[in-house]
C-alpha cells in the first residue's frame, strides 16, 4: 500500500521516516518529494508498505503524531490526477 505523509518539516530525512514506519511493519520504500529546481523538500512524502494490514495500522497510529515539531498527516495515497485533462 502506498501511504501519503504530509505536513513534514523540511529537515526530515527519508531514513527518519523509514525508521518511524518500520515500527509498524516492513517498509519497501520511502520517497520525500523535492522541488526539481532547488532540491528542497516540498513537505510531503510517500511510504510504501507491502502488507495492507501493517500499512493501515501505521496510518491509524501515526496520523496526527508530532515529528520534528510538526503534526504530520498520514493517509492512504490516492491515485495521481491528470491536471491536463478537460
DSSP file (Angstrom, degrees, kcal/mol; ACC not computed):
  #  RESIDUE AA STRUCTURE BP1 BP2  ACC     N-H-->O    O-->H-N    N-H-->O    O-->H-N    TCO  KAPPA ALPHA  PHI   PSI    X-CA   Y-CA   Z-CA
    1    1 A X              0   0    0      0, 0.0    48,-2.5     0, 0.0     2,-0.5   0.000 360.0 360.0 360.0 140.8    0.0    0.0    0.0
    2    2 A X  E     -A   48   0A   0     46,-0.2    75,-2.5    75,-0.2     2,-0.4  -0.824 360.0-160.0 -95.6 129.7    1.2    3.5   -0.8
    3    3 A X  E     -AB  47  76A   0     44,-3.0    44,-2.5    -2,-0.5     2,-0.4  -0.927   9.2-142.6-117.7 131.6    0.9    5.9    2.1
    4    4 A X  E     -AB  46  75A   0     71,-3.1    71,-2.0    -2,-0.4     2,-0.5  -0.772  14.4-169.7 -89.6 134.2    0.9    9.8    1.9
    5    5 A X  E     +AB  45  74A   0     40,-2.6    40,-2.5    -2,-0.4     3,-0.2  -0.972  15.4 176.5-126.1 114.5    2.7   11.6    4.7
    6    6 A X  E     + B   0  73A   0     67,-3.1    67,-2.0    -2,-0.5    38,-0.2  -0.634  48.1  42.8-117.9 173.3    2.1   15.4    4.7
    7    7 A X  S    S+     0   0    0     36,-0.5     2,-0.2    65,-0.2    37,-0.2   0.833  74.7 166.5  60.7  38.3    3.0   18.5    6.8
    8    8 A X        -     0   0    0     35,-2.7    -1,-0.2    -3,-0.2     2,-0.1  -0.535  42.0-109.4 -81.3 146.7    6.6   17.3    7.1
    9    9 A X    >   -     0   0    0     58,-0.3     3,-1.3    -2,-0.2    34,-0.1  -0.462  27.1-122.4 -65.0 146.6    9.3   19.5    8.4
   10   10 A X  T 3  S+     0   0    0      1,-0.2    31,-0.4    -2,-0.1    -1,-0.1   0.644 110.8  59.9 -68.3 -12.7   11.7   20.4    5.6
   11   11 A X  T 3  S+     0   0    0     57,-0.1    -1,-0.2     2,-0.1     2,-0.1   0.583  76.7 111.5 -91.1 -11.7   14.5   18.9    7.7
   12   12 A X    <   -     0   0    0     -3,-1.3     2,-0.3    55,-0.1    31,-0.1  -0.393  56.1-150.4 -66.3 137.6   13.0   15.4    7.9
   13   13 A X    >>  -     0   0    0     -2,-0.1     4,-1.8     1,-0.1     3,-0.6  -0.728  24.3-112.8-109.1 159.8   15.1   12.8    6.0
   14   14 A X  H 3> S+     0   0    0     -2,-0.3     4,-2.6     1,-0.2     5,-0.2   0.855 116.1  57.6 -57.9 -37.6   13.9    9.5    4.4
   15   15 A X  H 3> S+     0   0    0      1,-0.2     4,-2.1     2,-0.2    -1,-0.2   0.862 104.9  51.3 -63.6 -35.5   15.8    7.4    6.9
   16   16 A X  H <> S+     0   0    0     -3,-0.6     4,-2.1     2,-0.2    -1,-0.2   0.919 111.7  46.5 -66.4 -44.1   13.9    9.0    9.8
   17   17 A X  H  X S+     0   0    0     -4,-1.8     4,-2.5     2,-0.2     5,-0.2   0.910 111.1  52.6 -64.0 -42.0   10.6    8.3    8.1
   18   18 A X  H  X S+     0   0    0     -4,-2.6     4,-2.2     1,-0.2    -2,-0.2   0.931 110.0  47.7 -59.2 -46.5   11.6    4.7    7.3
   19   19 A X  H  X S+     0   0    0     -4,-2.1     4,-0.5     1,-0.2    -1,-0.2   0.891 111.4  51.6 -62.5 -40.3   12.6    4.2   11.0
   20   20 A X  H >< S+     0   0    0     -4,-2.1     3,-0.7     1,-0.2    -2,-0.2   0.923 114.9  40.9 -62.6 -46.4    9.2    5.6   12.1
   21   21 A X  H >< S+     0   0    0     -4,-2.5     3,-2.1     1,-0.2     4,-0.4   0.774 101.2  70.7 -76.7 -26.4    7.1    3.4    9.9
   22   22 A X  H 3< S+     0   0    0     -4,-2.2     3,-0.5     1,-0.3    -1,-0.2   0.686  82.9  73.4 -64.9 -16.6    9.2    0.3   10.5
   23   23 A X  T << S+     0   0    0     -3,-0.7    -1,-0.3    -4,-0.5    -2,-0.2   0.704 103.9  40.2 -65.5 -18.2    7.8    0.2   14.0
   24   24 A X  S <  S-     0   0    0     -3,-2.1     2,-0.3     1,-0.4    -1,-0.2   0.436 129.5 -57.2-111.6  -3.4    4.5   -1.0   12.3
   25   25 A X  S    S-     0   0    0     -3,-0.5    -1,-0.4    -4,-0.4     2,-0.3  -0.931  79.9 -28.0 152.4-174.3    5.9   -3.4    9.7
   26   26 A X        -     0   0    0     -2,-0.3    24,-0.6    -3,-0.1     2,-0.5  -0.551  49.8-152.4 -76.5 127.6    8.2   -3.8    6.7
   27   27 A X  E     -C   49   0A   0     -2,-0.3    22,-0.2    22,-0.2     3,-0.1  -0.876  11.4-173.5-100.4 124.8    8.8   -0.6    4.7
   28   28 A X  E     -     0   0A   0     20,-2.6     2,-0.3    -2,-0.5    21,-0.2   0.785  67.6  -7.2 -90.6 -28.1    9.6   -1.3    1.0
   29   29 A X  E     -C   48   0A   0     19,-1.3    19,-2.8   -11,-0.0     2,-0.4  -0.980  49.2-160.3-162.9 155.5   10.4    2.4    0.0
   30   30 A X  E     -C   47   0A   0     -2,-0.3     2,-0.4    17,-0.2    17,-0.2  -0.997  13.0-179.2-136.4 131.8   10.3    6.0    1.3
   31   31 A X  E     -C   46   0A   0     15,-2.5    15,-2.1    -2,-0.4     2,-0.5  -0.915  13.4-158.6-138.4 110.7   10.4    9.0   -1.1
   32   32 A X  E     -C   45   0A   0     -2,-0.4     2,-0.4    13,-0.2    13,-0.2  -0.758  28.2-125.8 -83.2 129.6   10.4   12.6    0.1
   33   33 A X  E     -     0   0A   0     11,-2.2     9,-2.9    -2,-0.5    11,-0.5  -0.627  32.6-171.1 -81.8 129.4    9.1   14.8   -2.7
   34   34 A X  E     -C   41   0A   0     -2,-0.4     2,-0.3     7,-0.3     7,-0.2  -0.835  31.2 -98.2-121.5 156.7   11.5   17.6   -3.6
   35   35 A X     >  -     0   0    0      5,-2.9     4,-2.0    -2,-0.3     5,-0.1  -0.558  30.9-138.4 -69.3 131.7   11.4   20.6   -5.8
   36   36 A X  T  4 S+     0   0    0     -2,-0.3    -1,-0.1     1,-0.2    -2,-0.0   0.726  97.9  40.8 -70.7 -19.2   13.2   19.8   -9.1
   37   37 A X  T  4 S+     0   0    0      3,-0.1    -1,-0.2     1,-0.0    -2,-0.0   0.883 128.1  24.8 -93.4 -45.4   15.0   23.1   -9.3
   38   38 A X  T  4 S-     0   0    0      2,-0.1    -2,-0.2     1,-0.0     3,-0.1   0.712  89.4-135.4 -93.4 -21.5   16.1   23.8   -5.7
   39   39 A X     <  +     0   0    0     -4,-2.0     2,-0.2     1,-0.3    -3,-0.1   0.473  57.4 140.6  78.7   0.8   16.2   20.2   -4.4
   40   40 A X        -     0   0    0      1,-0.1    -5,-2.9    -6,-0.1    -1,-0.3  -0.501  60.9 -97.6 -79.0 145.5   14.4   21.3   -1.3
   41   41 A X  E     - C   0  34A   0    -31,-0.4    -7,-0.3    -7,-0.2    -1,-0.1  -0.276  19.1-147.3 -58.5 143.7   11.7   19.2    0.3
   42   42 A X  E     -     0   0A   0     -9,-2.9    -1,-0.1     2,-0.3    -8,-0.1   0.426  49.2-104.1 -91.8  -0.9    8.1   20.1   -0.6
   43   43 A X  E    S+     0   0A   0    -10,-0.4   -35,-2.7     1,-0.3   -36,-0.5   0.613  90.3  81.6  90.9  13.0    7.0   18.9    2.9
   44   44 A X  E     -     0   0A   0    -11,-0.5   -11,-2.2   -38,-0.2    -2,-0.3  -0.978  49.2-177.7-146.3 163.3    5.4   15.6    1.9
   45   45 A X  E     -AC   5  32A   0    -40,-2.5   -40,-2.6    -2,-0.3     2,-0.4  -0.923  21.7-126.4-149.7 169.4    6.4   12.0    1.2
   46   46 A X  E     -AC   4  31A   0    -15,-2.1   -15,-2.5    -2,-0.3     2,-0.4  -0.995  18.1-167.1-125.7 134.3    5.2    8.6    0.1
   47   47 A X  E     -AC   3  30A   0    -44,-2.5   -44,-3.0    -2,-0.4     2,-0.5  -0.977   8.6-152.5-120.1 131.3    5.9    5.5    2.1
   48   48 A X  E     +AC   2  29A   0    -19,-2.8   -20,-2.6    -2,-0.4   -19,-1.3  -0.904  14.0 178.6-108.0 130.8    5.3    2.0    0.6
   49   49 A X  E     - C   0  27A   0    -48,-2.5   -22,-0.2    -2,-0.5     6,-0.1  -0.998  21.7-148.4-128.8 133.5    4.4   -1.0    2.7
   50   50 A X  S    S+     0   0    0    -24,-0.6     2,-0.6    -2,-0.4    -1,-0.1   0.847  81.2  67.6 -71.7 -35.1    3.7   -4.4    1.2
   51   51 A X     >  -     0   0    0    -25,-0.4     4,-2.2     1,-0.2     3,-0.2  -0.787  68.2-155.4 -95.5 118.9    1.3   -5.7    3.8
   52   52 A X  H  > S+     0   0    0     -2,-0.6     4,-2.8     1,-0.2     5,-0.2   0.850  92.7  54.7 -60.5 -38.1   -2.0   -3.8    3.9
   53   53 A X  H  > S+     0   0    0      1,-0.2     4,-1.8     2,-0.2    -1,-0.2   0.899 110.7  45.6 -66.1 -38.7   -2.8   -4.6    7.5
   54   54 A X  H  > S+     0   0    0     -3,-0.2     4,-2.4     2,-0.2    -1,-0.2   0.899 113.5  50.4 -67.2 -40.5    0.5   -3.2    8.7
   55   55 A X  H  X S+     0   0    0     -4,-2.2     4,-2.5     2,-0.2    -2,-0.2   0.920 110.2  48.7 -64.2 -44.7    0.0   -0.1    6.5
   56   56 A X  H  X S+     0   0    0     -4,-2.8     4,-2.3     1,-0.2    -1,-0.2   0.879 111.4  50.4 -64.1 -37.5   -3.5    0.6    7.8
   57   57 A X  H  X S+     0   0    0     -4,-1.8     4,-2.3    -5,-0.2    -1,-0.2   0.919 110.5  49.4 -65.2 -43.5   -2.2    0.2   11.4
   58   58 A X  H  X S+     0   0    0     -4,-2.4     4,-2.5     2,-0.2     5,-0.3   0.908 110.6  51.2 -61.3 -42.7    0.7    2.6   10.7
   59   59 A X  H  X S+     0   0    0     -4,-2.5     4,-1.8     1,-0.2    -2,-0.2   0.945 113.0  43.9 -60.1 -49.6   -1.8    5.1    9.2
   60   60 A X  H  < S+     0   0    0     -4,-2.3    -1,-0.2     1,-0.2    -2,-0.2   0.856 119.3  42.8 -67.3 -34.2   -4.1    5.0   12.2
   61   61 A X  H  < S+     0   0    0     -4,-2.3    -1,-0.2    -5,-0.2    -2,-0.2   0.818 119.9  39.6 -81.3 -31.1   -1.3    5.2   14.7
   62   62 A X  H >< S+     0   0    0     -4,-2.5     3,-2.2    -5,-0.2     2,-0.3   0.662  82.0 108.2 -97.8 -17.6    0.8    7.9   13.0
   63   63 A X  T 3< S+     0   0    0     -4,-1.8    10,-0.2    -5,-0.3     3,-0.1  -0.463  94.3  12.1 -63.6 122.5   -1.8   10.3   11.7
   64   64 A X  T 3  S+     0   0    0      8,-2.5    -1,-0.3     1,-0.3     2,-0.1   0.395  92.9 139.4  91.7  -2.4   -1.6   13.4   13.9
   65   65 A X    <   -     0   0    0     -3,-2.2     7,-2.6     7,-0.2     2,-0.6  -0.479  56.5-116.5 -73.9 145.4    1.7   12.4   15.6
   66   66 A X  E     +D   71   0B   0      5,-0.2     2,-0.4    -2,-0.1     5,-0.2  -0.745  35.1 177.3 -87.8 123.4    4.3   15.2   16.1
   67   67 A X  E >  S-D   70   0B   0      3,-3.1     3,-1.0    -2,-0.6   -58,-0.3  -0.990  72.9 -13.4-126.4 120.5    7.5   14.7   14.2
   68   68 A X  T 3  S-     0   0    0     -2,-0.4    -1,-0.1     1,-0.2   -57,-0.1   0.913 131.0 -51.8  53.2  47.4   10.2   17.5   14.4
   69   69 A X  T 3  S+     0   0    0      1,-0.2     2,-0.4    -3,-0.1    -1,-0.2   0.659 119.6 104.5  66.2  20.6    7.6   19.9   16.0
   70   70 A X  E <  S-D   67   0B   0     -3,-1.0    -3,-3.1   -61,-0.0     2,-0.8  -0.997  71.6-127.4-132.5 137.5    5.0   19.4   13.2
   71   71 A X  E     -D   66   0B   0     -2,-0.4    -5,-0.2    -5,-0.2    -6,-0.1  -0.720  35.4-144.0 -82.3 111.3    1.8   17.3   13.4
   72   72 A X        -     0   0    0     -7,-2.6    -8,-2.5    -2,-0.8     2,-0.5  -0.392   3.5-137.6 -81.0 154.3    2.0   15.0   10.4
   73   73 A X  E     -B    6   0A   0    -67,-2.0   -67,-3.1   -10,-0.2     2,-0.4  -0.946  23.8-176.9-108.2 126.4   -0.9   13.9    8.2
   74   74 A X  E     +B    5   0A   0     -2,-0.5     2,-0.3   -69,-0.2   -69,-0.2  -0.986  17.2 134.4-130.5 123.2   -0.9   10.3    7.3
   75   75 A X  E     -B    4   0A   0    -71,-2.0   -71,-3.1    -2,-0.4     2,-0.2  -0.968  59.6 -68.6-155.7 172.0   -3.4    8.5    5.0
   76   76 A X  E     -B    3   0A   0     -2,-0.3   -73,-0.3   -73,-0.2     2,-0.1  -0.456  58.0-113.5 -66.6 132.3   -3.7    6.2    2.1
   77   77 A X        -     0   0    0    -75,-2.5     2,-0.2    -2,-0.2   -75,-0.2  -0.433  27.5-141.3 -68.6 137.6   -2.3    7.8   -1.1
   78   78 A X        -     0   0    0     -2,-0.1     3,-0.1     1,-0.1    -1,-0.1  -0.654  32.9 -86.0 -94.0 155.9   -4.9    8.4   -3.8
   79   79 A X        -     0   0    0     -2,-0.2     2,-0.1     1,-0.1    -1,-0.1  -0.296  53.7 -97.7 -59.7 145.3   -4.1    7.9   -7.4
   80   80 A X        -     0   0    0      1,-0.1     2,-0.3    -3,-0.1    -1,-0.1  -0.422  36.6-131.4 -66.7 134.7   -2.5   10.9   -9.1
   81   81 A X        -     0   0    0     -2,-0.1     2,-0.8    -3,-0.1    -1,-0.1  -0.640  12.8-125.0 -85.6 144.8   -4.9   13.2  -11.0
   82   82 A X    >   -     0   0    0     -2,-0.3     3,-1.0     1,-0.1    -1,-0.0  -0.822  20.8-166.7 -88.4 109.5   -4.1   14.2  -14.5
   83   83 A X  T 3  S+     0   0    0     -2,-0.8    -1,-0.1     1,-0.2    -2,-0.0   0.532  79.6  63.2 -75.3  -5.5   -4.2   18.0  -14.4
   84   84 A X  T 3  S+     0   0    0     -3,-0.0    -1,-0.2     2,-0.0     2,-0.1   0.487  76.0 104.4-100.9  -2.8   -4.2   18.3  -18.1
   85   85 A X    <         0   0    0     -3,-1.0     0, 0.0     1,-0.1     0, 0.0  -0.476 360.0 360.0 -79.4 152.1   -7.5   16.6  -19.0
   86   86 A X              0   0    0     -2,-0.1    -1,-0.1     0, 0.0    -3,-0.0   0.369 360.0 360.0-116.1 360.0  -10.5   18.6  -19.9
